[in-house]
């Protein structure tokens, strides 16, 4: 396990609108977590935007294969969601925004998330909803405006739209975990959130 406090590295450069969207997403998650002095891990954290918001009243670390940062140093484990190098029953909450599309083995990844959660702990997996082709083009245009035309961001959104999970796929996936109570909710209009609780 490689565990670091990031001070330097490749900076995550986001537009004002993109940063605003990410912050609003995490603010909604914080309301749903509903607690203080909790241990939280942000899986696929990317940058420290969400971590900085959540760590005001909690201890938060990140997990990512290639994390970025915007300024303030933060604790991060360099690792893969398919084999999280942490003990069972460690965290009160697990968050993950816009990373589930990259999980090659979603069954194993969710199993790992549940494993590191304490009984009664919550998880929040957020990604873009599944849309048919005409709507995809509209969302790509919207993304172009939000991200000020950055090519890599447009390609990323295109990938997310093409690999978006459908509701039936999510239900089939989550049916494999009898120790979890979950629901699928809308999140900032174009996103969905798998909100789950580890029962035992």
PAMITOR-916517 format. One record per atom (N, C-alpha, C, O): atom name; y, z, x. Coordinates in steps of 0.2 Angstrom, whole numbers. Last residue first. Layout:
REM residues N
[CA, [Y, Z, X]]
...
***
This chain:
REM residues 200
[N, [-28, 40, -125]]
[CA, [-32, 45, -121]]
[C, [-34, 42, -115]]
[O, [-37, 45, -111]]
[N, [-17, 32, -129]]
[CA, [-20, 37, -134]]
[C, [-24, 43, -130]]
[O, [-23, 49, -131]]
[N, [-3, 24, -124]]
[CA, [-10, 26, -122]]
[C, [-12, 32, -126]]
[O, [-9, 38, -125]]
[N, [6, 13, -133]]
[CA, [5, 20, -132]]
[C, [-2, 21, -130]]
[O, [-7, 19, -134]]
[N, [17, -2, -132]]
[CA, [10, 1, -133]]
[C, [11, 9, -131]]
[O, [15, 11, -127]]
[N, [24, -16, -137]]
[CA, [26, -9, -136]]
[C, [19, -5, -137]]
[O, [17, -5, -143]]
[N, [28, -31, -132]]
[CA, [22, -28, -134]]
[C, [24, -20, -132]]
[O, [24, -19, -126]]
[N, [42, -40, -138]]
[CA, [40, -35, -134]]
[C, [33, -32, -137]]
[O, [32, -30, -143]]
[N, [50, -57, -136]]
[CA, [45, -52, -140]]
[C, [44, -46, -135]]
[O, [45, -46, -129]]
[N, [65, -65, -138]]
[CA, [60, -62, -134]]
[C, [56, -58, -139]]
[O, [57, -56, -145]]
[N, [76, -70, -145]]
[CA, [72, -75, -142]]
[C, [66, -72, -139]]
[O, [61, -76, -136]]
[N, [82, -57, -150]]
[CA, [81, -63, -154]]
[C, [76, -68, -151]]
[O, [71, -69, -155]]
[N, [79, -44, -143]]
[CA, [85, -49, -142]]
[C, [84, -56, -144]]
[O, [85, -61, -141]]
[N, [63, -44, -149]]
[CA, [68, -41, -144]]
[C, [73, -46, -142]]
[O, [72, -51, -139]]
[N, [51, -39, -161]]
[CA, [57, -44, -159]]
[C, [61, -40, -154]]
[O, [62, -34, -154]]
[N, [35, -32, -157]]
[CA, [42, -32, -160]]
[C, [46, -38, -157]]
[O, [45, -41, -152]]
[N, [19, -27, -160]]
[CA, [23, -33, -157]]
[C, [30, -33, -160]]
[O, [30, -34, -167]]
[N, [11, -12, -155]]
[CA, [14, -16, -160]]
[C, [18, -22, -156]]
[O, [20, -21, -151]]
[N, [-3, -1, -152]]
[CA, [2, -6, -150]]
[C, [5, -9, -156]]
[O, [2, -9, -162]]
[N, [-13, 11, -144]]
[CA, [-10, 9, -151]]
[C, [-4, 5, -149]]
[O, [0, 7, -145]]
[N, [-28, 11, -135]]
[CA, [-20, 10, -135]]
[C, [-18, 8, -142]]
[O, [-22, 4, -146]]
[N, [-41, 12, -132]]
[CA, [-37, 18, -131]]
[C, [-30, 17, -131]]
[O, [-26, 21, -129]]
[N, [-46, -1, -134]]
[CA, [-47, 4, -140]]
[C, [-43, 10, -139]]
[O, [-41, 14, -143]]
[N, [-43, -16, -129]]
[CA, [-41, -9, -127]]
[C, [-41, -4, -132]]
[O, [-35, -3, -135]]
[N, [-44, -28, -134]]
[CA, [-49, -26, -129]]
[C, [-48, -19, -126]]
[O, [-52, -16, -122]]
[N, [-34, -32, -142]]
[CA, [-40, -29, -145]]
[C, [-45, -27, -140]]
[O, [-50, -23, -142]]
[N, [-25, -38, -134]]
[CA, [-24, -31, -135]]
[C, [-30, -28, -138]]
[O, [-31, -22, -138]]
[N, [-29, -52, -135]]
[CA, [-29, -48, -128]]
[C, [-29, -41, -129]]
[O, [-33, -37, -126]]
[N, [-28, -54, -148]]
[CA, [-34, -55, -145]]
[C, [-35, -51, -139]]
[O, [-39, -48, -137]]
[N, [-14, -53, -149]]
[CA, [-18, -49, -153]]
[C, [-25, -49, -150]]
[O, [-28, -43, -150]]
[N, [-9, -63, -141]]
[CA, [-8, -56, -139]]
[C, [-12, -51, -143]]
[O, [-15, -47, -140]]
[N, [-14, -74, -147]]
[CA, [-16, -73, -141]]
[C, [-15, -66, -139]]
[O, [-19, -63, -136]]
[N, [-6, -73, -159]]
[CA, [-13, -73, -159]]
[C, [-17, -71, -153]]
[O, [-21, -68, -152]]
[N, [7, -76, -154]]
[CA, [5, -69, -157]]
[C, [-2, -68, -157]]
[O, [-5, -63, -156]]
[N, [7, -84, -138]]
[CA, [7, -84, -145]]
[C, [5, -77, -148]]
[O, [1, -74, -145]]
[N, [16, -84, -123]]
[CA, [10, -81, -127]]
[C, [12, -82, -134]]
[O, [17, -80, -137]]
[N, [22, -97, -113]]
[CA, [23, -92, -118]]
[C, [17, -90, -122]]
[O, [14, -94, -124]]
[N, [22, -108, -105]]
[CA, [17, -103, -104]]
[C, [17, -97, -109]]
[O, [14, -92, -108]]
[N, [34, -115, -107]]
[CA, [28, -118, -108]]
[C, [21, -114, -107]]
[O, [16, -116, -110]]
[N, [44, -105, -106]]
[CA, [43, -108, -112]]
[C, [36, -112, -113]]
[O, [33, -112, -118]]
[N, [42, -102, -92]]
[CA, [41, -97, -97]]
[C, [40, -100, -104]]
[O, [36, -98, -107]]
[N, [46, -115, -86]]
[CA, [39, -112, -85]]
[C, [37, -107, -91]]
[O, [32, -107, -93]]
[N, [59, -115, -90]]
[CA, [55, -120, -93]]
[C, [48, -118, -92]]
[O, [44, -119, -96]]
[N, [64, -104, -83]]
[CA, [64, -104, -90]]
[C, [59, -109, -93]]
[O, [56, -108, -98]]
[N, [62, -110, -70]]
[CA, [59, -104, -72]]
[C, [58, -103, -79]]
[O, [53, -101, -82]]
[N, [71, -121, -70]]
[CA, [64, -122, -69]]
[C, [60, -116, -71]]
[O, [54, -116, -74]]
[N, [83, -114, -71]]
[CA, [81, -118, -77]]
[C, [74, -120, -76]]
[O, [70, -120, -81]]
[N, [83, -107, -59]]
[CA, [83, -103, -66]]
[C, [81, -107, -71]]
[O, [77, -105, -76]]
[N, [84, -117, -50]]
[CA, [78, -113, -50]]
[C, [77, -109, -56]]
[O, [72, -107, -58]]
[N, [97, -123, -53]]
[CA, [91, -126, -54]]
[C, [85, -122, -55]]
[O, [80, -123, -59]]
[N, [110, -116, -62]]
[CA, [106, -115, -56]]
[C, [99, -118, -58]]
[O, [95, -116, -62]]
[N, [119, -116, -73]]
[CA, [116, -122, -70]]
[C, [112, -122, -64]]
[O, [111, -127, -61]]
[N, [123, -103, -77]]
[CA, [128, -108, -73]]
[C, [125, -113, -70]]
[O, [127, -115, -64]]
[N, [115, -96, -85]]
[CA, [114, -96, -78]]
[C, [118, -101, -74]]
[O, [116, -102, -68]]
[N, [120, -100, -98]]
[CA, [120, -93, -96]]
[C, [119, -92, -88]]
[O, [122, -88, -85]]
[N, [118, -114, -98]]
[CA, [125, -111, -99]]
[C, [125, -104, -96]]
[O, [129, -102, -92]]
[N, [104, -115, -96]]
[CA, [109, -119, -92]]
[C, [116, -116, -92]]
[O, [119, -115, -87]]
[N, [100, -108, -108]]
[CA, [99, -105, -101]]
[C, [103, -108, -96]]
[O, [106, -105, -91]]
[N, [104, -118, -117]]
[CA, [107, -111, -117]]
[C, [106, -108, -111]]
[O, [111, -105, -108]]
[N, [95, -128, -114]]
[CA, [102, -129, -113]]
[C, [106, -122, -113]]
[O, [110, -122, -109]]
[N, [83, -121, -116]]
[CA, [84, -123, -109]]
[C, [92, -125, -108]]
[O, [94, -123, -103]]
[N, [84, -120, -130]]
[CA, [84, -114, -126]]
[C, [85, -116, -119]]
[O, [88, -112, -115]]
[N, [83, -133, -134]]
[CA, [89, -130, -135]]
[C, [90, -123, -131]]
[O, [95, -122, -129]]
[N, [70, -136, -130]]
[CA, [75, -140, -127]]
[C, [82, -136, -128]]
[O, [86, -136, -123]]
[N, [63, -128, -138]]
[CA, [62, -127, -131]]
[C, [68, -130, -128]]
[O, [71, -127, -123]]
[N, [64, -133, -151]]
[CA, [68, -127, -149]]
[C, [68, -125, -142]]
[O, [72, -122, -139]]
[N, [56, -144, -150]]
[CA, [63, -145, -151]]
[C, [67, -139, -149]]
[O, [73, -139, -146]]
[N, [42, -138, -147]]
[CA, [46, -142, -142]]
[C, [54, -143, -144]]
[O, [58, -142, -139]]
[N, [41, -121, -152]]
[CA, [39, -128, -152]]
[C, [44, -132, -148]]
[O, [50, -130, -147]]
[N, [39, -106, -143]]
[CA, [43, -110, -148]]
[C, [40, -117, -147]]
[O, [37, -119, -142]]
[N, [35, -89, -141]]
[CA, [32, -96, -141]]
[C, [36, -100, -146]]
[O, [37, -98, -151]]
[N, [48, -78, -133]]
[CA, [43, -80, -138]]
[C, [40, -87, -137]]
[O, [43, -91, -133]]
[N, [48, -71, -116]]
[CA, [51, -75, -121]]
[C, [45, -77, -126]]
[O, [40, -78, -125]]
[N, [44, -53, -115]]
[CA, [44, -60, -112]]
[C, [47, -65, -118]]
[O, [48, -62, -124]]
[N, [39, -37, -110]]
[CA, [44, -41, -113]]
[C, [43, -48, -110]]
[O, [43, -49, -104]]
[N, [30, -23, -113]]
[CA, [30, -29, -110]]
[C, [34, -34, -113]]
[O, [32, -36, -119]]
[N, [30, -6, -111]]
[CA, [34, -11, -114]]
[C, [34, -18, -110]]
[O, [36, -18, -104]]
[N, [21, 9, -114]]
[CA, [22, 3, -110]]
[C, [26, -2, -114]]
[O, [25, -2, -120]]
[N, [19, 27, -113]]
[CA, [21, 21, -117]]
[C, [22, 15, -112]]
[O, [24, 16, -106]]
[N, [8, 41, -114]]
[CA, [13, 37, -110]]
[C, [14, 30, -114]]
[O, [9, 28, -118]]
[N, [-3, 47, -119]]
[CA, [3, 48, -122]]
[C, [9, 44, -120]]
[O, [14, 43, -123]]
[N, [-10, 50, -103]]
[CA, [-11, 50, -110]]
[C, [-5, 51, -114]]
[O, [-1, 56, -112]]
[N, [0, 40, -90]]
[CA, [-3, 46, -93]]
[C, [-5, 46, -100]]
[O, [-2, 41, -104]]
[N, [-5, 24, -83]]
[CA, [-1, 28, -88]]
[C, [-4, 35, -89]]
[O, [-10, 35, -90]]
[N, [-13, 18, -75]]
[CA, [-9, 22, -72]]
[C, [-4, 26, -77]]
[O, [0, 30, -74]]
[N, [-21, 11, -85]]
[CA, [-24, 15, -80]]
[C, [-19, 20, -77]]
[O, [-20, 26, -77]]
[N, [-12, 2, -91]]
[CA, [-15, 7, -95]]
[C, [-18, 13, -90]]
[O, [-17, 19, -92]]
[N, [-11, -7, -80]]
[CA, [-5, -3, -83]]
[C, [-7, 3, -87]]
[O, [-4, 8, -86]]
[N, [-24, -12, -79]]
[CA, [-21, -8, -73]]
[C, [-15, -4, -76]]
[O, [-14, 2, -74]]
[N, [-25, -19, -91]]
[CA, [-30, -13, -89]]
[C, [-27, -9, -84]]
[O, [-27, -3, -84]]
[N, [-16, -28, -89]]
[CA, [-14, -23, -94]]
[C, [-19, -17, -93]]
[O, [-17, -12, -94]]
[N, [-22, -35, -78]]
[CA, [-16, -33, -77]]
[C, [-14, -27, -82]]
[O, [-12, -22, -81]]
[N, [-34, -40, -84]]
[CA, [-35, -35, -78]]
[C, [-28, -32, -77]]
[O, [-27, -26, -76]]
[N, [-29, -48, -94]]
[CA, [-33, -43, -96]]
[C, [-33, -38, -90]]
[O, [-33, -32, -92]]
[N, [-22, -58, -86]]
[CA, [-18, -53, -90]]
[C, [-22, -47, -93]]
[O, [-20, -42, -93]]
[N, [-22, -65, -72]]
[CA, [-28, -61, -76]]
[C, [-24, -56, -80]]
[O, [-23, -50, -78]]
[N, [-10, -70, -68]]
[CA, [-16, -74, -68]]
[C, [-22, -71, -72]]
[O, [-25, -75, -76]]
[N, [6, -67, -73]]
[CA, [-1, -63, -72]]
[C, [-7, -68, -73]]
[O, [-8, -70, -79]]
[N, [17, -74, -76]]
[CA, [15, -75, -70]]
[C, [8, -71, -68]]
[O, [5, -72, -63]]
[N, [20, -69, -89]]
[CA, [19, -76, -88]]
[C, [16, -78, -81]]
[O, [12, -83, -81]]
[N, [25, -56, -87]]
[CA, [18, -57, -89]]
[C, [16, -64, -89]]
[O, [10, -65, -88]]
[N, [38, -55, -83]]
[CA, [33, -56, -78]]
[C, [26, -58, -80]]
[O, [22, -60, -76]]
[N, [49, -51, -92]]
[CA, [49, -58, -89]]
[C, [44, -58, -83]]
[O, [46, -62, -78]]
[N, [48, -34, -88]]
[CA, [52, -39, -91]]
[C, [51, -46, -88]]
[O, [52, -46, -82]]
[N, [40, -19, -91]]
[CA, [39, -26, -87]]
[C, [43, -31, -91]]
[O, [41, -32, -97]]
[N, [37, -2, -88]]
[CA, [41, -7, -91]]
[C, [39, -14, -87]]
[O, [37, -14, -81]]
[N, [28, 13, -92]]
[CA, [28, 7, -88]]
[C, [32, 1, -92]]
[O, [31, 0, -98]]
[N, [29, 31, -92]]
[CA, [31, 24, -95]]
[C, [30, 19, -90]]
[O, [32, 20, -84]]
[N, [24, 41, -85]]
[CA, [26, 42, -92]]
[C, [27, 36, -96]]
[O, [26, 35, -102]]
[N, [11, 39, -73]]
[CA, [17, 38, -76]]
[C, [18, 39, -83]]
[O, [13, 39, -87]]
[N, [-2, 42, -69]]
[CA, [3, 44, -65]]
[C, [10, 44, -69]]
[O, [14, 48, -67]]
[N, [-16, 40, -72]]
[CA, [-12, 45, -76]]
[C, [-6, 47, -72]]
[O, [-5, 53, -71]]
[N, [-23, 35, -56]]
[CA, [-23, 35, -63]]
[C, [-19, 41, -66]]
[O, [-17, 46, -63]]
[N, [-12, 30, -42]]
[CA, [-17, 34, -45]]
[C, [-17, 34, -53]]
[O, [-12, 32, -55]]
[N, [-9, 13, -36]]
[CA, [-7, 20, -38]]
[C, [-13, 24, -41]]
[O, [-17, 20, -44]]
[N, [-8, -1, -33]]
[CA, [-11, 4, -28]]
[C, [-8, 11, -29]]
[O, [-5, 14, -25]]
[N, [-14, -12, -45]]
[CA, [-9, -8, -43]]
[C, [-11, -2, -39]]
[O, [-16, 2, -41]]
[N, [-19, -26, -46]]
[CA, [-22, -21, -42]]
[C, [-17, -16, -40]]
[O, [-15, -16, -34]]
[N, [-11, -35, -53]]
[CA, [-19, -35, -54]]
[C, [-23, -29, -51]]
[O, [-28, -28, -52]]
[N, [1, -33, -49]]
[CA, [0, -30, -55]]
[C, [-8, -30, -56]]
[O, [-10, -26, -60]]
[N, [3, -30, -31]]
[CA, [2, -35, -37]]
[C, [-1, -31, -43]]
[O, [-4, -26, -42]]
[N, [17, -25, -21]]
[CA, [10, -25, -23]]
[C, [10, -30, -29]]
[O, [14, -32, -31]]
[N, [27, -14, -13]]
[CA, [26, -21, -13]]
[C, [18, -22, -15]]
[O, [14, -20, -11]]
[N, [37, -3, -23]]
[CA, [30, -4, -20]]
[C, [29, -12, -19]]
[O, [30, -15, -24]]
[N, [52, 5, -20]]
[CA, [48, -1, -23]]
[C, [42, -1, -19]]
[O, [42, -1, -13]]
[N, [68, 12, -23]]
[CA, [61, 13, -21]]
[C, [56, 8, -24]]
[O, [57, 6, -30]]
[N, [83, 5, -18]]
[CA, [79, 8, -23]]
[C, [72, 8, -21]]
[O, [70, 4, -16]]
[N, [101, 4, -14]]
[CA, [94, 4, -12]]
[C, [89, 7, -18]]
[O, [92, 12, -22]]
[N, [113, -6, -22]]
[CA, [110, 1, -21]]
[C, [103, 0, -19]]
[O, [99, -3, -23]]
[N, [112, -21, -22]]
[CA, [116, -17, -18]]
[C, [113, -10, -17]]
[O, [112, -9, -11]]
[N, [102, -29, -27]]
[CA, [109, -31, -28]]
[C, [114, -27, -24]]
[O, [120, -29, -24]]
[N, [86, -36, -22]]
[CA, [91, -31, -23]]
[C, [98, -33, -24]]
[O, [100, -38, -21]]
[N, [69, -41, -25]]
[CA, [76, -42, -23]]
[C, [80, -36, -24]]
[O, [78, -31, -27]]
[N, [51, -41, -20]]
[CA, [57, -39, -24]]
[C, [64, -41, -21]]
[O, [64, -43, -15]]
[N, [38, -48, -22]]
[CA, [43, -50, -18]]
[C, [50, -48, -21]]
[O, [53, -51, -25]]
[N, [29, -42, -30]]
[CA, [26, -45, -24]]
[C, [32, -47, -19]]
[O, [31, -46, -13]]
[N, [33, -25, -36]]
[CA, [34, -33, -36]]
[C, [31, -35, -29]]
[O, [31, -32, -24]]
[N, [38, -11, -44]]
[CA, [32, -15, -41]]
[C, [33, -22, -41]]
[O, [35, -25, -47]]
[N, [49, 3, -42]]
[CA, [48, -4, -44]]
[C, [41, -6, -41]]
[O, [39, -3, -36]]
[N, [53, 19, -50]]
[CA, [51, 15, -44]]
[C, [49, 8, -47]]
[O, [48, 7, -53]]
[N, [62, 32, -56]]
[CA, [60, 26, -57]]
[C, [58, 22, -50]]
[O, [62, 22, -46]]
[N, [65, 47, -64]]
[CA, [63, 44, -58]]
[C, [59, 37, -59]]
[O, [54, 37, -62]]
[N, [79, 48, -75]]
[CA, [72, 48, -74]]
[C, [71, 46, -67]]
[O, [75, 44, -63]]
[N, [92, 46, -79]]
[CA, [89, 52, -81]]
[C, [82, 53, -79]]
[O, [78, 57, -82]]
[N, [95, 34, -72]]
[CA, [100, 39, -73]]
[C, [97, 46, -75]]
[O, [100, 51, -73]]
[N, [85, 24, -71]]
[CA, [85, 30, -66]]
[C, [90, 35, -67]]
[O, [90, 40, -63]]
[N, [88, 13, -79]]
[CA, [83, 18, -81]]
[C, [83, 25, -77]]
[O, [81, 30, -79]]
[N, [98, 6, -72]]
[CA, [99, 9, -78]]
[C, [95, 14, -80]]
[O, [97, 19, -83]]
[N, [91, 3, -60]]
[CA, [97, 7, -60]]
[C, [99, 10, -66]]
[O, [102, 15, -67]]
[N, [81, -5, -65]]
[CA, [79, 1, -62]]
[C, [85, 6, -62]]
[O, [85, 12, -63]]
[N, [87, -17, -69]]
[CA, [84, -12, -74]]
[C, [82, -5, -71]]
[O, [83, 0, -75]]
[N, [91, -22, -56]]
[CA, [96, -21, -62]]
[C, [93, -16, -67]]
[O, [96, -11, -69]]
[N, [85, -24, -44]]
[CA, [86, -17, -46]]
[C, [90, -16, -52]]
[O, [92, -11, -54]]
[N, [73, -38, -46]]
[CA, [79, -35, -44]]
[C, [79, -28, -46]]
[O, [75, -25, -49]]
[N, [57, -37, -49]]
[CA, [62, -42, -46]]
[C, [68, -39, -43]]
[O, [67, -38, -37]]
[N, [48, -30, -55]]
[CA, [55, -28, -56]]
[C, [59, -33, -54]]
[O, [65, -34, -56]]
[N, [34, -30, -59]]
[CA, [38, -36, -58]]
[C, [45, -35, -59]]
[O, [49, -39, -62]]
[N, [36, -15, -68]]
[CA, [31, -19, -65]]
[C, [35, -26, -65]]
[O, [37, -29, -70]]
[N, [43, 0, -65]]
[CA, [45, -6, -68]]
[C, [41, -12, -64]]
[O, [42, -13, -58]]
[N, [38, 16, -70]]
[CA, [37, 11, -65]]
[C, [39, 4, -68]]
[O, [37, 3, -74]]
[N, [44, 33, -71]]
[CA, [43, 26, -74]]
[C, [42, 21, -68]]
[O, [45, 22, -63]]
[N, [43, 49, -76]]
[CA, [42, 45, -71]]
[C, [40, 38, -74]]
[O, [36, 37, -78]]
[N, [58, 58, -84]]
[CA, [51, 55, -84]]
[C, [50, 51, -78]]
[O, [54, 49, -74]]
[N, [69, 64, -87]]
[CA, [65, 67, -82]]
[C, [58, 64, -82]]
[O, [53, 68, -81]]
[N, [69, 61, -105]]
[CA, [72, 62, -99]]
[C, [68, 65, -94]]
[O, [62, 68, -95]]
[N, [67, 48, -118]]
[CA, [65, 54, -115]]
[C, [69, 55, -108]]
[O, [73, 50, -106]]
[N, [64, 35, -125]]
[CA, [66, 41, -128]]
[C, [64, 47, -124]]
[O, [60, 51, -126]]
[N, [59, 22, -125]]
[CA, [56, 27, -121]]
[C, [58, 34, -123]]
[O, [53, 38, -124]]
[N, [69, 16, -133]]
[CA, [62, 16, -136]]
[C, [58, 21, -131]]
[O, [53, 25, -134]]
[N, [80, 16, -125]]
[CA, [80, 19, -132]]
[C, [73, 20, -134]]
[O, [72, 26, -137]]
[N, [76, 8, -115]]
[CA, [77, 15, -113]]
[C, [77, 19, -120]]
[O, [75, 25, -120]]
[N, [75, -5, -121]]
[CA, [69, -1, -118]]
[C, [70, 6, -118]]
[O, [66, 10, -120]]
[N, [89, -7, -122]]
[CA, [84, -7, -128]]
[C, [78, -3, -127]]
[O, [75, 1, -131]]
[N, [92, -8, -109]]
[CA, [95, -3, -113]]
[C, [91, -2, -120]]
[O, [90, 4, -122]]
[N, [86, -20, -105]]
[CA, [83, -13, -103]]
[C, [86, -7, -107]]
[O, [83, -2, -107]]
[N, [93, -29, -112]]
[CA, [86, -29, -113]]
[C, [84, -22, -111]]
[O, [80, -19, -115]]
[N, [106, -27, -106]]
[CA, [105, -26, -113]]
[C, [98, -25, -115]]
[O, [96, -21, -119]]
[N, [103, -32, -93]]
[CA, [105, -25, -95]]
[C, [104, -23, -102]]
[O, [102, -18, -103]]
[N, [100, -46, -96]]
[CA, [95, -41, -93]]
[C, [97, -34, -94]]
[O, [92, -30, -96]]
[N, [113, -50, -101]]
[CA, [107, -50, -105]]
[C, [101, -46, -102]]
[O, [98, -42, -106]]
[N, [121, -47, -90]]
[CA, [123, -44, -96]]
[C, [116, -44, -100]]
[O, [115, -39, -104]]
[N, [116, -56, -81]]
[CA, [116, -49, -79]]
[C, [117, -45, -85]]
[O, [113, -40, -87]]
[N, [119, -68, -87]]
[CA, [112, -67, -86]]
[C, [111, -59, -85]]
[O, [107, -56, -87]]
[N, [133, -68, -87]]
[CA, [130, -68, -93]]
[C, [122, -66, -92]]
[O, [120, -62, -97]]
[N, [136, -68, -73]]
[CA, [138, -62, -77]]
[C, [134, -62, -83]]
[O, [132, -56, -85]]
[N, [121, -74, -64]]
[CA, [128, -74, -67]]
[C, [130, -68, -71]]
[O, [125, -64, -72]]
[N, [114, -67, -49]]
[CA, [114, -69, -56]]
[C, [121, -69, -59]]
[O, [125, -66, -56]]
[N, [104, -66, -35]]
[CA, [111, -68, -37]]
[C, [110, -70, -44]]
[O, [107, -75, -46]]
[N, [97, -55, -25]]
[CA, [96, -58, -31]]
[C, [103, -60, -34]]
[O, [107, -55, -36]]
[N, [95, -56, -7]]
[CA, [99, -54, -13]]
[C, [97, -58, -19]]
[O, [96, -64, -19]]
[N, [82, -51, 3]]
[CA, [85, -57, 0]]
[C, [89, -55, -7]]
[O, [86, -52, -11]]
[N, [88, -37, 12]]
[CA, [83, -42, 10]]
[C, [86, -47, 6]]
[O, [92, -48, 7]]
[N, [90, -19, 13]]
[CA, [92, -26, 14]]
[C, [86, -30, 12]]
[O, [81, -28, 10]]
[N, [84, -8, 7]]
[CA, [91, -8, 9]]
[C, [94, -15, 10]]
[O, [100, -16, 9]]
[N, [71, -1, -2]]
[CA, [74, -7, 0]]
[C, [82, -6, 2]]
[O, [85, -3, -2]]
[N, [59, 9, 4]]
[CA, [66, 10, 1]]
[C, [70, 4, 3]]
[O, [72, 3, 8]]
[N, [42, 5, 1]]
[CA, [48, 5, 5]]
[C, [54, 7, 0]]
[O, [54, 7, -6]]
[N, [25, 4, 4]]
[CA, [30, 8, 0]]
[C, [37, 8, 3]]
[O, [37, 11, 9]]
[N, [11, -4, 3]]
[CA, [17, -4, 6]]
[C, [22, -2, 2]]
[O, [24, -4, -3]]
[N, [-6, 0, 4]]
[CA, [0, 0, 0]]
[C, [6, 0, 4]]
[O, [7, 4, 9]]
***
